[in-house]
Amino acid sequence: MQLPHKSDSTNMYSPKYLRKNSTVANKLTFSLLGIYLTVLFWIIVLKLNISFSYKGTRNINLIPFREPLLYNGLIDYNEIFLNILIFIPLGLYLGILSKKLNTFRKALTFFTVSLFFEICQFILSIGAFDITDIINNTFGGIIGLILYNGLEKAFNCPVKAQKFINIIAVLCPIIILSKLLYL
């Protein structure tokens, strides 16, 4: 007696199944990336504030890990951690969506996005242009790439890793917002 054969459209290891699911997953991933970049701009450039009435002074820090990290004479590790953490999702998304770019070009993308945000802060006088932020943000993106590569190996399938990341990307903001709104 022969077991029923799964067609190519239902066999999760067939190229047809992977292409179909990859396309659907890519659409969701591109949408999540767009939302992430919008929120990232709001957090970094607009400082969680919609109003443009605030005009501060324009500052530039070109010495890495200098002034902005000092708080009451102590190093503020929280700022370093948050700057790294906030760019990890960009590394995950770039790992998923840009398979053709080598690691150097991906790292250059993290650097460029961070540089763009720092320039926007300077132009709008909403924060300081800080080389430390660019370094930490770039490092966060690289950590995201490493995490994606690890997930891809753990799941032994890029589509499964992508779906896992998409689920986390949808659930985390919901959990965070619900905690913020109901505390």
Accessible surface in RSA format (square Angstrom, percent):
REM  Atomic radii and reference values for relative SASA: ProtOr
REM  Chains: A
REM  Algorithm: Lee & Richards
REM  Probe-radius: 1.40
REM  Slices: 20
REM RES _ NUM      All-atoms   Total-Side   Main-Chain    Non-polar    All polar
REM                ABS   REL    ABS   REL    ABS   REL    ABS   REL    ABS   REL
RES MET A   1   235.51 122.0 145.05  96.0  90.47 215.4 123.38 104.9 112.14 148.6
RES GLN A   2   168.26  94.1 145.68 106.5  22.58  53.8  51.42 109.5 116.84  88.6
RES LEU A   3   152.41  84.9 137.68  98.5  14.74  37.0 137.70  96.7  14.71  39.6
RES PRO A   4   122.81  89.5  96.08  87.6  26.74  97.2 108.13  89.3  14.68  91.3
RES HIS A   5   163.90  89.6 130.69  90.8  33.20  84.9  95.10  98.0  68.80  80.1
RES LYS A   6   135.12  65.9 125.67  77.1   9.44  22.5  78.12  70.3  57.00  60.7
RES SER A   7    58.55  49.5  50.28  67.1   8.28  19.1  49.51 105.4   9.04  12.7
RES ASP A   8    80.78  56.6  75.61  75.3   5.16  12.2  11.50  27.1  69.28  69.1
RES SER A   9    46.34  39.2  38.59  51.5   7.75  17.9  21.39  45.5  24.95  35.0
RES THR A  10    83.85  59.6  69.04  70.0  14.81  35.3  67.03  90.0  16.83  25.4
RES ASN A  11    51.16  35.3  51.05  49.3   0.11   0.3   1.00   2.4  50.17  48.5
RES MET A  12    74.23  38.4  71.12  47.1   3.11   7.4  47.30  40.2  26.94  35.7
RES TYR A  13   141.81  66.2 123.04  70.0  18.77  48.8  97.14  73.0  44.66  55.1
RES SER A  14     7.46   6.3   3.50   4.7   3.96   9.1   7.46  15.9   0.00   0.0
RES PRO A  15    89.33  65.1  84.96  77.4   4.37  15.9  88.88  73.4   0.44   2.8
RES LYS A  16   112.06  54.7 110.44  67.8   1.62   3.9  60.51  54.5  51.55  54.9
RES TYR A  17    51.02  23.8  50.80  28.9   0.22   0.6  22.61  17.0  28.41  35.0
RES LEU A  18    51.56  28.7  51.20  36.6   0.36   0.9  51.51  36.2   0.04   0.1
RES ARG A  19   152.43  64.0 148.40  75.6   4.03   9.6  77.63 106.1  74.80  45.3
RES LYS A  20   128.08  62.5 119.49  73.3   8.59  20.5  77.96  70.2  50.12  53.4
RES ASN A  21    24.42  16.8  24.03  23.2   0.38   0.9   0.13   0.3  24.29  23.5
RES SER A  22    31.48  26.6  31.48  42.0   0.00   0.0  11.28  24.0  20.20  28.3
RES THR A  23    72.85  51.8  70.44  71.4   2.41   5.7  47.93  64.4  24.92  37.7
RES VAL A  24    95.76  63.0  94.23  85.3   1.53   3.7  94.46  82.1   1.29   3.5
RES ALA A  25     5.04   4.6   1.21   1.9   3.83   8.7   4.89   6.9   0.15   0.4
RES ASN A  26    47.69  32.9  47.69  46.1   0.00   0.0   7.30  17.6  40.39  39.0
RES LYS A  27   142.23  69.4 136.80  83.9   5.43  12.9  86.31  77.7  55.92  59.6
RES LEU A  28    80.88  45.0  75.98  54.4   4.90  12.3  79.83  56.1   1.05   2.8
RES THR A  29     0.00   0.0   0.00   0.0   0.00   0.0   0.00   0.0   0.00   0.0
RES PHE A  30   116.46  58.3 108.53  67.2   7.93  20.6 108.81  66.0   7.64  21.9
RES SER A  31    63.77  53.9  50.59  67.5  13.18  30.4  31.39  66.9  32.38  45.4
RES LEU A  32    18.87  10.5  16.85  12.1   2.01   5.1  16.85  11.8   2.01   5.4
RES LEU A  33    28.60  15.9  28.60  20.5   0.00   0.0  28.60  20.1   0.00   0.0
RES GLY A  34    35.57  43.9   0.00   N/A  35.57  43.9  33.57  92.1   2.00   4.5
RES ILE A  35   108.21  61.6 104.63  77.9   3.58   8.6 107.57  77.5   0.65   1.8
RES TYR A  36    29.85  13.9  24.80  14.1   5.06  13.2  29.69  22.3   0.16   0.2
RES LEU A  37    60.57  33.7  58.49  41.8   2.08   5.2  58.83  41.3   1.74   4.7
RES THR A  38    94.81  67.4  87.76  89.0   7.05  16.8  68.14  91.5  26.67  40.3
RES VAL A  39    63.57  41.8  62.79  56.8   0.77   1.9  63.57  55.2   0.00   0.0
RES LEU A  40     1.69   0.9   0.65   0.5   1.04   2.6   1.50   1.1   0.19   0.5
RES PHE A  41    63.55  31.8  63.55  39.4   0.00   0.0  63.55  38.5   0.00   0.0
RES TRP A  42    94.22  37.8  94.22  45.6   0.00   0.0  94.17  50.2   0.05   0.1
RES ILE A  43    57.22  32.6  53.22  39.6   4.00   9.7  53.22  38.3   4.00  10.9
RES ILE A  44    18.17  10.3  14.34  10.7   3.82   9.2  18.17  13.1   0.00   0.0
RES VAL A  45     0.00   0.0   0.00   0.0   0.00   0.0   0.00   0.0   0.00   0.0
RES LEU A  46    23.10  12.9  20.88  14.9   2.22   5.6  21.13  14.8   1.97   5.3
RES LYS A  47    98.08  47.9  81.12  49.8  16.97  40.4  56.34  50.7  41.75  44.5
RES LEU A  48   107.46  59.8  87.36  62.5  20.10  50.5  87.36  61.4  20.10  54.1
RES ASN A  49    70.51  48.6  66.89  64.6   3.62   8.7  16.71  40.2  53.80  52.0
RES ILE A  50   123.52  70.3 119.29  88.9   4.23  10.2 119.29  85.9   4.23  11.5
RES SER A  51    55.40  46.8  38.89  51.9  16.51  38.0  40.23  85.7  15.17  21.3
RES PHE A  52   111.73  55.9  99.29  61.5  12.43  32.4 100.35  60.8  11.38  32.6
RES SER A  53   101.83  86.0  65.92  88.0  35.90  82.7  55.74 118.7  46.09  64.6
RES TYR A  54   129.38  60.4 121.66  69.2   7.71  20.1  91.36  68.7  38.02  46.9
RES LYS A  55   131.68  64.2 102.31  62.8  29.37  69.9  77.82  70.0  53.86  57.4
RES GLY A  56    24.40  30.1   0.00   N/A  24.40  30.1  12.23  33.6  12.17  27.2
RES THR A  57   106.60  75.8  92.69  94.0  13.91  33.2  82.77 111.2  23.82  36.0
RES ARG A  58   130.03  54.6 102.63  52.3  27.40  65.2  23.72  32.4 106.31  64.4
RES ASN A  59    81.15  56.0  77.58  75.0   3.57   8.6  19.29  46.4  61.86  59.8
RES ILE A  60   100.45  57.2  66.76  49.7  33.69  81.2  67.18  48.4  33.27  90.3
RES ASN A  61    12.74   8.8  11.62  11.2   1.11   2.7  12.70  30.6   0.04   0.0
RES LEU A  62   119.67  66.6  99.69  71.3  19.98  50.2  99.69  70.0  19.98  53.8
RES ILE A  63    95.33  54.2  94.76  70.6   0.57   1.4  95.33  68.6   0.00   0.0
RES PRO A  64    62.74  45.7  51.21  46.7  11.53  41.9  51.21  42.3  11.53  71.7
RES PHE A  65    97.83  48.9  74.86  46.4  22.96  59.8  74.86  45.4  22.96  65.7
RES ARG A  66   104.26  43.8  96.87  49.4   7.39  17.6  38.46  52.6  65.80  39.9
RES GLU A  67   103.55  59.5  98.08  74.2   5.48  13.0  37.60  72.7  65.96  53.9
RES PRO A  68    48.37  35.3  24.64  22.5  23.73  86.3  37.87  31.3  10.50  65.3
RES LEU A  69     5.64   3.1   5.64   4.0   0.00   0.0   5.64   4.0   0.00   0.0
RES LEU A  70   101.01  56.3  81.50  58.3  19.51  49.1  81.65  57.3  19.36  52.1
RES TYR A  71   151.37  70.7 148.55  84.5   2.83   7.4 106.26  79.9  45.11  55.6
RES ASN A  72   130.00  89.6  89.14  86.1  40.86  98.4  35.41  85.2  94.59  91.4
RES GLY A  73    66.62  82.2   0.00   N/A  66.62  82.2  34.36  94.3  32.25  72.2
RES LEU A  74   129.53  72.1 127.35  91.1   2.18   5.5 129.44  90.9   0.09   0.3
RES ILE A  75    86.84  49.4  70.33  52.4  16.51  39.8  70.39  50.7  16.45  44.7
RES ASP A  76    46.39  32.5  40.82  40.6   5.57  13.2   8.45  19.9  37.94  37.8
RES TYR A  77   151.07  70.5 146.49  83.3   4.58  11.9 112.80  84.8  38.27  47.2
RES ASN A  78    89.85  62.0  83.00  80.2   6.85  16.5  24.24  58.3  65.60  63.4
RES GLU A  79    47.02  27.0  42.77  32.4   4.26  10.1  25.36  49.0  21.67  17.7
RES ILE A  80    31.73  18.1  31.73  23.6   0.00   0.0  31.73  22.9   0.00   0.0
RES PHE A  81   117.25  58.7 114.82  71.1   2.43   6.3 117.12  71.0   0.13   0.4
RES LEU A  82    91.03  50.7  89.01  63.7   2.02   5.1  89.37  62.8   1.67   4.5
RES ASN A  83    24.54  16.9  24.28  23.5   0.26   0.6   0.60   1.4  23.94  23.1
RES ILE A  84    28.55  16.2  28.55  21.3   0.00   0.0  28.55  20.6   0.00   0.0
RES LEU A  85    83.34  46.4  80.53  57.6   2.81   7.1  80.97  56.9   2.37   6.4
RES ILE A  86    40.12  22.8  33.68  25.1   6.44  15.5  39.89  28.7   0.23   0.6
RES PHE A  87     0.00   0.0   0.00   0.0   0.00   0.0   0.00   0.0   0.00   0.0
RES ILE A  88    27.37  15.6  27.37  20.4   0.00   0.0  27.37  19.7   0.00   0.0
RES PRO A  89    42.56  31.0  42.33  38.6   0.23   0.9  42.56  35.1   0.00   0.0
RES LEU A  90     5.85   3.3   5.85   4.2   0.00   0.0   5.85   4.1   0.00   0.0
RES GLY A  91     0.00   0.0   0.00   N/A   0.00   0.0   0.00   0.0   0.00   0.0
RES LEU A  92    28.04  15.6  28.04  20.1   0.00   0.0  28.04  19.7   0.00   0.0
RES TYR A  93     9.95   4.6   9.90   5.6   0.05   0.1   2.52   1.9   7.43   9.2
RES LEU A  94    22.69  12.6  22.15  15.8   0.54   1.4  22.60  15.9   0.09   0.2
RES GLY A  95     2.11   2.6   0.00   N/A   2.11   2.6   1.06   2.9   1.04   2.3
RES ILE A  96    10.01   5.7   2.08   1.6   7.93  19.1   2.08   1.5   7.93  21.5
RES LEU A  97    39.22  21.8   8.71   6.2  30.51  76.7  11.65   8.2  27.57  74.2
RES SER A  98    18.93  16.0  13.37  17.8   5.56  12.8  18.93  40.3   0.00   0.0
RES LYS A  99   108.09  52.7  81.85  50.2  26.24  62.5  79.24  71.3  28.85  30.7
RES LYS A 100   207.34 101.2 171.17 105.0  36.18  86.1 121.60 109.5  85.74  91.3
RES LEU A 101    63.31  35.3  57.26  41.0   6.05  15.2  58.20  40.9   5.11  13.8
RES ASN A 102    87.91  60.6  76.39  73.8  11.52  27.7  42.50 102.3  45.41  43.9
RES THR A 103    94.29  67.1  90.03  91.3   4.26  10.1  53.68  72.1  40.61  61.4
RES PHE A 104   144.05  72.1 136.36  84.5   7.69  20.0 141.13  85.6   2.92   8.4
RES ARG A 105   136.04  57.1 134.41  68.5   1.64   3.9  17.59  24.0 118.45  71.8
RES LYS A 106    23.43  11.4  23.43  14.4   0.00   0.0   0.86   0.8  22.57  24.0
RES ALA A 107    19.54  18.0  18.70  28.9   0.83   1.9  19.12  26.9   0.42   1.1
RES LEU A 108    81.91  45.6  78.46  56.1   3.46   8.7  81.31  57.1   0.60   1.6
RES THR A 109    42.16  30.0  38.32  38.8   3.85   9.2  28.75  38.6  13.41  20.3
RES PHE A 110     0.00   0.0   0.00   0.0   0.00   0.0   0.00   0.0   0.00   0.0
RES PHE A 111    76.27  38.2  76.27  47.2   0.00   0.0  76.27  46.2   0.00   0.0
RES THR A 112    72.01  51.2  71.46  72.4   0.56   1.3  59.65  80.1  12.36  18.7
RES VAL A 113    31.85  21.0  29.59  26.8   2.26   5.4  31.85  27.7   0.00   0.0
RES SER A 114     0.00   0.0   0.00   0.0   0.00   0.0   0.00   0.0   0.00   0.0
RES LEU A 115    52.43  29.2  52.43  37.5   0.00   0.0  52.43  36.8   0.00   0.0
RES PHE A 116   109.75  54.9 106.86  66.2   2.89   7.5 109.53  66.4   0.22   0.6
RES PHE A 117     7.83   3.9   7.83   4.9   0.00   0.0   7.83   4.7   0.00   0.0
RES GLU A 118     1.56   0.9   1.56   1.2   0.00   0.0   0.00   0.0   1.56   1.3
RES ILE A 119    72.14  41.1  71.83  53.5   0.31   0.8  72.14  51.9   0.00   0.0
RES CYS A 120    19.24  14.6  17.96  20.0   1.28   3.0   1.62   4.1  17.62  19.0
RES GLN A 121     4.01   2.2   4.01   2.9   0.00   0.0   0.00   0.0   4.01   3.0
RES PHE A 122    58.24  29.1  58.24  36.1   0.00   0.0  58.24  35.3   0.00   0.0
RES ILE A 123   101.97  58.0  96.46  71.9   5.50  13.3  98.03  70.6   3.93  10.7
RES LEU A 124    47.95  26.7  47.49  34.0   0.46   1.2  47.55  33.4   0.40   1.1
RES SER A 125     7.96   6.7   7.61  10.2   0.35   0.8   0.48   1.0   7.47  10.5
RES ILE A 126    14.86   8.5  11.08   8.3   3.78   9.1  11.39   8.2   3.47   9.4
RES GLY A 127    21.48  26.5   0.00   N/A  21.48  26.5  19.48  53.4   2.01   4.5
RES ALA A 128    38.74  35.6  29.30  45.2   9.45  21.5  29.39  41.4   9.36  24.8
RES PHE A 129    27.12  13.6  27.12  16.8   0.00   0.0  27.12  16.4   0.00   0.0
RES ASP A 130     4.43   3.1   4.43   4.4   0.00   0.0   2.49   5.9   1.94   1.9
RES ILE A 131    38.19  21.7  38.19  28.4   0.00   0.0  38.19  27.5   0.00   0.0
RES THR A 132     0.36   0.3   0.36   0.4   0.00   0.0   0.36   0.5   0.00   0.0
RES ASP A 133    20.22  14.2  20.22  20.1   0.00   0.0   0.86   2.0  19.37  19.3
RES ILE A 134     1.54   0.9   1.54   1.2   0.00   0.0   1.54   1.1   0.00   0.0
RES ILE A 135    68.29  38.9  63.16  47.1   5.14  12.4  66.87  48.2   1.43   3.9
RES ASN A 136     5.12   3.5   5.12   4.9   0.00   0.0   0.00   0.0   5.12   4.9
RES ASN A 137     1.50   1.0   1.50   1.4   0.00   0.0   0.00   0.0   1.50   1.4
RES THR A 138    22.16  15.8  22.16  22.5   0.00   0.0  22.06  29.6   0.10   0.2
RES PHE A 139   102.39  51.2 100.90  62.5   1.48   3.9 101.98  61.8   0.41   1.2
RES GLY A 140     0.00   0.0   0.00   N/A   0.00   0.0   0.00   0.0   0.00   0.0
RES GLY A 141     0.00   0.0   0.00   N/A   0.00   0.0   0.00   0.0   0.00   0.0
RES ILE A 142    54.04  30.8  54.04  40.3   0.00   0.0  54.04  38.9   0.00   0.0
RES ILE A 143    45.88  26.1  45.88  34.2   0.00   0.0  45.88  33.0   0.00   0.0
RES GLY A 144     0.00   0.0   0.00   N/A   0.00   0.0   0.00   0.0   0.00   0.0
RES LEU A 145     9.60   5.3   9.60   6.9   0.00   0.0   9.60   6.7   0.00   0.0
RES ILE A 146   112.13  63.8 109.04  81.2   3.09   7.4 109.69  79.0   2.44   6.6
RES LEU A 147    85.33  47.5  82.00  58.7   3.33   8.4  84.10  59.1   1.23   3.3
RES TYR A 148     3.48   1.6   3.48   2.0   0.00   0.0   2.11   1.6   1.36   1.7
RES ASN A 149    72.80  50.2  72.05  69.6   0.75   1.8  16.33  39.3  56.47  54.6
RES GLY A 150    38.72  47.7   0.00   N/A  38.72  47.7  33.85  92.9   4.87  10.9
RES LEU A 151    43.13  24.0  42.61  30.5   0.53   1.3  42.61  29.9   0.53   1.4
RES GLU A 152    42.39  24.3  40.48  30.6   1.92   4.6  11.97  23.1  30.43  24.8
RES LYS A 153   166.80  81.4 145.36  89.2  21.45  51.1  96.76  87.1  70.04  74.6
RES ALA A 154    84.61  77.8  41.72  64.4  42.89  97.6  54.62  76.9  29.99  79.4
RES PHE A 155    71.44  35.7  59.35  36.8  12.09  31.5  63.07  38.2   8.37  24.0
RES ASN A 156   131.49  90.7 112.62 108.8  18.87  45.4  25.25  60.8 106.24 102.7
RES CYS A 157     9.37   7.1   7.53   8.4   1.83   4.3   3.35   8.5   6.01   6.5
RES PRO A 158    61.14  44.6  60.37  55.0   0.77   2.8  60.57  50.0   0.57   3.5
RES VAL A 159    12.22   8.0  12.05  10.9   0.17   0.4  12.22  10.6   0.00   0.0
RES LYS A 160    68.81  33.6  64.89  39.8   3.92   9.3  42.64  38.4  26.17  27.9
RES ALA A 161     0.00   0.0   0.00   0.0   0.00   0.0   0.00   0.0   0.00   0.0
RES GLN A 162     7.22   4.0   7.22   5.3   0.00   0.0   0.28   0.6   6.94   5.3
RES LYS A 163    76.23  37.2  75.00  46.0   1.23   2.9  51.49  46.3  24.74  26.3
RES PHE A 164    79.91  40.0  77.51  48.0   2.40   6.2  79.40  48.1   0.51   1.5
RES ILE A 165     7.67   4.4   6.17   4.6   1.50   3.6   7.38   5.3   0.29   0.8
RES ASN A 166     3.19   2.2   3.01   2.9   0.18   0.4   2.27   5.5   0.92   0.9
RES ILE A 167    98.41  56.0  94.99  70.8   3.41   8.2  98.41  70.9   0.00   0.0
RES ILE A 168    74.71  42.5  74.71  55.7   0.00   0.0  74.71  53.8   0.00   0.0
RES ALA A 169    22.87  21.0   8.63  13.3  14.24  32.4  17.81  25.1   5.06  13.4
RES VAL A 170    59.04  38.9  53.82  48.7   5.22  12.6  57.33  49.8   1.71   4.6
RES LEU A 171    84.80  47.2  84.80  60.7   0.00   0.0  84.80  59.6   0.00   0.0
RES CYS A 172    55.59  42.1  54.10  60.3   1.49   3.5  15.04  38.1  40.55  43.7
RES PRO A 173    63.72  46.4  59.85  54.6   3.86  14.0  63.72  52.6   0.00   0.0
RES ILE A 174   101.88  58.0  98.71  73.5   3.17   7.6 100.98  72.7   0.90   2.4
RES ILE A 175    91.77  52.2  90.92  67.7   0.85   2.0  91.77  66.1   0.00   0.0
RES ILE A 176    99.67  56.7  98.16  73.1   1.50   3.6  99.56  71.7   0.10   0.3
RES LEU A 177   101.15  56.3 101.15  72.4   0.00   0.0 101.15  71.0   0.00   0.0
RES SER A 178    44.05  37.2  40.27  53.7   3.78   8.7  30.24  64.4  13.80  19.3
RES LYS A 179   123.97  60.5 120.22  73.8   3.75   8.9  70.78  63.7  53.19  56.7
RES LEU A 180   123.64  68.9 102.07  73.0  21.57  54.2 102.94  72.3  20.70  55.7
RES LEU A 181   134.63  75.0 105.17  75.2  29.46  74.1 107.60  75.6  27.03  72.7
RES TYR A 182   181.42  84.7 150.23  85.5  31.19  81.1 109.74  82.5  71.68  88.4
RES LEU A 183   176.21  98.1 110.81  79.3  65.41 164.4 138.59  97.3  37.62 101.3
END  Absolute sums over single chains surface
CHAIN  1 A    12093.3      10633.8       1459.5       8745.1       3348.3
END  Absolute sums over all chains
TOTAL         12093.3      10633.8       1459.5       8745.1       3348.3
